[in-house]
Amino acid sequence: MASEQTGKKLPRNFLATGARQNEEASAVPVSISVSSSLNDILSFARAQNASDVHICANVRISLRRYGFMKAVSEEIIPGERIGVMLKETLPPERWAQVESEGDVEFVYVLPGAGRYRMTIVRQRAGWDITARIVDKRIRTLDEARMPPASAGLTKWAQGLVLVAGPAGCGKTSTLAILIEMINQTRDEHIITIENPIEVVYTPAKCQISQRELGVHTLSFSNALRAALREDPDIIVVSELRDLETVQLAVTAAETGHLVFATMTTNDASQTVTSLIGSFPPDEQPIVRNMVAESLRGVICQQLVPSADGEGVVPAYEVLVTTAAAASMIKSGRTRQLNNVIATGKNDGMMLMDNSLQDLVRQKLITGEEAYRRAVNPNQFAAYAPQGEAR
């Protein structure tokens, strides 16, 4: 089974757009309809700065742009049309897999128009396609407006670094920024275990091996066990999902490796609590000590629609594991880590609500958006829509 699919070449009767060096220039349609090909829809979505494409049976084709959904076709698309679209576009072996399994996730490559993480599912009315648009290049720390303390988390020889946040908030992109910083500055061996591979790294100073779940390995746990025998310096796990994967990741961090991983949690204290809570109760006292010793930091993030409606702005929470933070983790007081973050400004720490306040102050986001996304909405009660104050 191939991990990626290459899109067919687009016709020349469309407006041309700029492409990354060494890539074929892609052609972008000026509009789309239910008769458009999947390739046309994907290239159109990228040109519109969309983050996601939604092609769902019996509704209009929609894009998610700057956090909001917007229909971009005038007519609804029948479920059978989506099936035809997939059959026309995907290689026969991939289409056979989609038909037999009913839900498939993979990365689709469209020459000149980049990479797309595709999720295809069969539902009552037909087929649904969701495509996440993967950035063509890895941004810098400054471009992503990441807190300076984030850079310090790439300098450790061993330990555990977690990137957390809700689904669709850019965790993969943030992880890629950190790994690329290492790739450009250290002579190391990096092994990534991903599902699927979204960002392709070009080795600079590092040797990089990228493995995809279901293609190059049967499971995260199998790949982690193998990685420990491959003389790695840095191990990247795209998501900590199950107990065995968490156990192996913590063990790897304890045994001399720098491990990066993501979790779908909302703030730093919840991330650490969830990590430890995934273990059986009788093991948690030992795990608390292990995590207190190995955890280097947590970056939590969310993407907030900008005040001008023309983009999204990242808001961050950063926990750096100081002696005070380690002490709280060991004693099981992870819910109180917010107190450490609040008083840890000199160590580069930042609470999510303080990040939101800074963005409001800079007029990058509205107070109402900050209120809706705050950990403690009472701090933003003055911005609450009438009747919504909590």
ChimeraX attribute file (.defattr): number of C-alpha atoms within 10 A of each C-alpha:
attribute: neighborCount
match mode: 1-to-1
recipient: residues
	/A:1	9
	/A:2	12
	/A:3	18
	/A:4	19
	/A:5	17
	/A:6	15
	/A:7	19
	/A:8	15
	/A:9	13
	/A:10	19
	/A:11	11
	/A:12	11
	/A:13	9
	/A:14	14
	/A:15	10
	/A:16	12
	/A:17	14
	/A:18	14
	/A:19	16
	/A:20	13
	/A:21	8
	/A:22	7
	/A:23	12
	/A:24	15
	/A:25	16
	/A:26	24
	/A:27	25
	/A:28	25
	/A:29	23
	/A:30	10
	/A:31	13
	/A:32	18
	/A:33	16
	/A:34	20
	/A:35	14
	/A:36	13
	/A:37	17
	/A:38	21
	/A:39	23
	/A:40	23
	/A:41	25
	/A:42	26
	/A:43	22
	/A:44	21
	/A:45	26
	/A:46	22
	/A:47	16
	/A:48	12
	/A:49	15
	/A:50	22
	/A:51	21
	/A:52	24
	/A:53	25
	/A:54	21
	/A:55	25
	/A:56	24
	/A:57	23
	/A:58	18
	/A:59	16
	/A:60	20
	/A:61	23
	/A:62	21
	/A:63	28
	/A:64	18
	/A:65	21
	/A:66	19
	/A:67	19
	/A:68	12
	/A:69	14
	/A:70	15
	/A:71	15
	/A:72	16
	/A:73	18
	/A:74	12
	/A:75	14
	/A:76	16
	/A:77	19
	/A:78	18
	/A:79	21
	/A:80	14
	/A:81	16
	/A:82	23
	/A:83	18
	/A:84	11
	/A:85	17
	/A:86	20
	/A:87	16
	/A:88	14
	/A:89	17
	/A:90	18
	/A:91	15
	/A:92	12
	/A:93	11
	/A:94	20
	/A:95	17
	/A:96	13
	/A:97	13
	/A:98	21
	/A:99	17
	/A:100	10
	/A:101	11
	/A:102	13
	/A:103	16
	/A:104	17
	/A:105	17
	/A:106	23
	/A:107	24
	/A:108	21
	/A:109	17
	/A:110	22
	/A:111	20
	/A:112	22
	/A:113	29
	/A:114	23
	/A:115	26
	/A:116	26
	/A:117	21
	/A:118	19
	/A:119	17
	/A:120	21
	/A:121	18
	/A:122	19
	/A:123	13
	/A:124	8
	/A:125	12
	/A:126	16
	/A:127	24
	/A:128	20
	/A:129	22
	/A:130	19
	/A:131	23
	/A:132	21
	/A:133	24
	/A:134	21
	/A:135	15
	/A:136	14
	/A:137	14
	/A:138	20
	/A:139	16
	/A:140	15
	/A:141	16
	/A:142	9
	/A:143	8
	/A:144	14
	/A:145	13
	/A:146	20
	/A:147	18
	/A:148	13
	/A:149	18
	/A:150	22
	/A:151	14
	/A:152	13
	/A:153	21
	/A:154	21
	/A:155	14
	/A:156	14
	/A:157	13
	/A:158	20
	/A:159	25
	/A:160	26
	/A:161	26
	/A:162	26
	/A:163	26
	/A:164	30
	/A:165	23
	/A:166	16
	/A:167	12
	/A:168	14
	/A:169	19
	/A:170	19
	/A:171	25
	/A:172	19
	/A:173	18
	/A:174	24
	/A:175	23
	/A:176	21
	/A:177	21
	/A:178	21
	/A:179	21
	/A:180	21
	/A:181	15
	/A:182	20
	/A:183	21
	/A:184	13
	/A:185	13
	/A:186	14
	/A:187	13
	/A:188	16
	/A:189	18
	/A:190	24
	/A:191	24
	/A:192	22
	/A:193	25
	/A:194	23
	/A:195	20
	/A:196	19
	/A:197	21
	/A:198	23
	/A:199	20
	/A:200	13
	/A:201	16
	/A:202	12
	/A:203	14
	/A:204	14
	/A:205	14
	/A:206	20
	/A:207	15
	/A:208	20
	/A:209	15
	/A:210	15
	/A:211	20
	/A:212	21
	/A:213	17
	/A:214	16
	/A:215	15
	/A:216	15
	/A:217	16
	/A:218	11
	/A:219	16
	/A:220	27
	/A:221	20
	/A:222	14
	/A:223	21
	/A:224	23
	/A:225	14
	/A:226	12
	/A:227	20
	/A:228	17
	/A:229	8
	/A:230	12
	/A:231	13
	/A:232	18
	/A:233	20
	/A:234	28
	/A:235	26
	/A:236	22
	/A:237	26
	/A:238	23
	/A:239	22
	/A:240	20
	/A:241	15
	/A:242	12
	/A:243	16
	/A:244	16
	/A:245	20
	/A:246	21
	/A:247	17
	/A:248	18
	/A:249	27
	/A:250	21
	/A:251	20
	/A:252	23
	/A:253	25
	/A:254	19
	/A:255	13
	/A:256	15
	/A:257	23
	/A:258	27
	/A:259	29
	/A:260	26
	/A:261	24
	/A:262	24
	/A:263	23
	/A:264	20
	/A:265	20
	/A:266	18
	/A:267	25
	/A:268	29
	/A:269	22
	/A:270	18
	/A:271	24
	/A:272	23
	/A:273	18
	/A:274	15
	/A:275	23
	/A:276	25
	/A:277	16
	/A:278	16
	/A:279	17
	/A:280	11
	/A:281	10
	/A:282	8
	/A:283	12
	/A:284	17
	/A:285	16
	/A:286	11
	/A:287	22
	/A:288	24
	/A:289	16
	/A:290	19
	/A:291	22
	/A:292	20
	/A:293	19
	/A:294	25
	/A:295	26
	/A:296	24
	/A:297	23
	/A:298	28
	/A:299	29
	/A:300	29
	/A:301	26
	/A:302	23
	/A:303	19
	/A:304	23
	/A:305	20
	/A:306	20
	/A:307	18
	/A:308	11
	/A:309	13
	/A:310	11
	/A:311	16
	/A:312	18
	/A:313	19
	/A:314	19
	/A:315	25
	/A:316	24
	/A:317	26
	/A:318	28
	/A:319	30
	/A:320	25
	/A:321	23
	/A:322	16
	/A:323	12
	/A:324	13
	/A:325	23
	/A:326	24
	/A:327	18
	/A:328	17
	/A:329	28
	/A:330	19
	/A:331	12
	/A:332	16
	/A:333	14
	/A:334	22
	/A:335	15
	/A:336	13
	/A:337	22
	/A:338	20
	/A:339	13
	/A:340	20
	/A:341	26
	/A:342	14
	/A:343	12
	/A:344	19
	/A:345	13
	/A:346	9
	/A:347	14
	/A:348	15
	/A:349	25
	/A:350	25
	/A:351	25
	/A:352	28
	/A:353	21
	/A:354	16
	/A:355	20
	/A:356	29
	/A:357	21
	/A:358	14
	/A:359	21
	/A:360	18
	/A:361	12
	/A:362	10
	/A:363	13
	/A:364	19
	/A:365	23
	/A:366	20
	/A:367	22
	/A:368	17
	/A:369	18
	/A:370	26
	/A:371	25
	/A:372	17
	/A:373	18
	/A:374	18
	/A:375	15
	/A:376	13
	/A:377	17
	/A:378	13
	/A:379	14
	/A:380	21
	/A:381	17
	/A:382	13
	/A:383	18
	/A:384	18
	/A:385	12
	/A:386	7
	/A:387	6
	/A:388	10
	/A:389	13
	/A:390	10
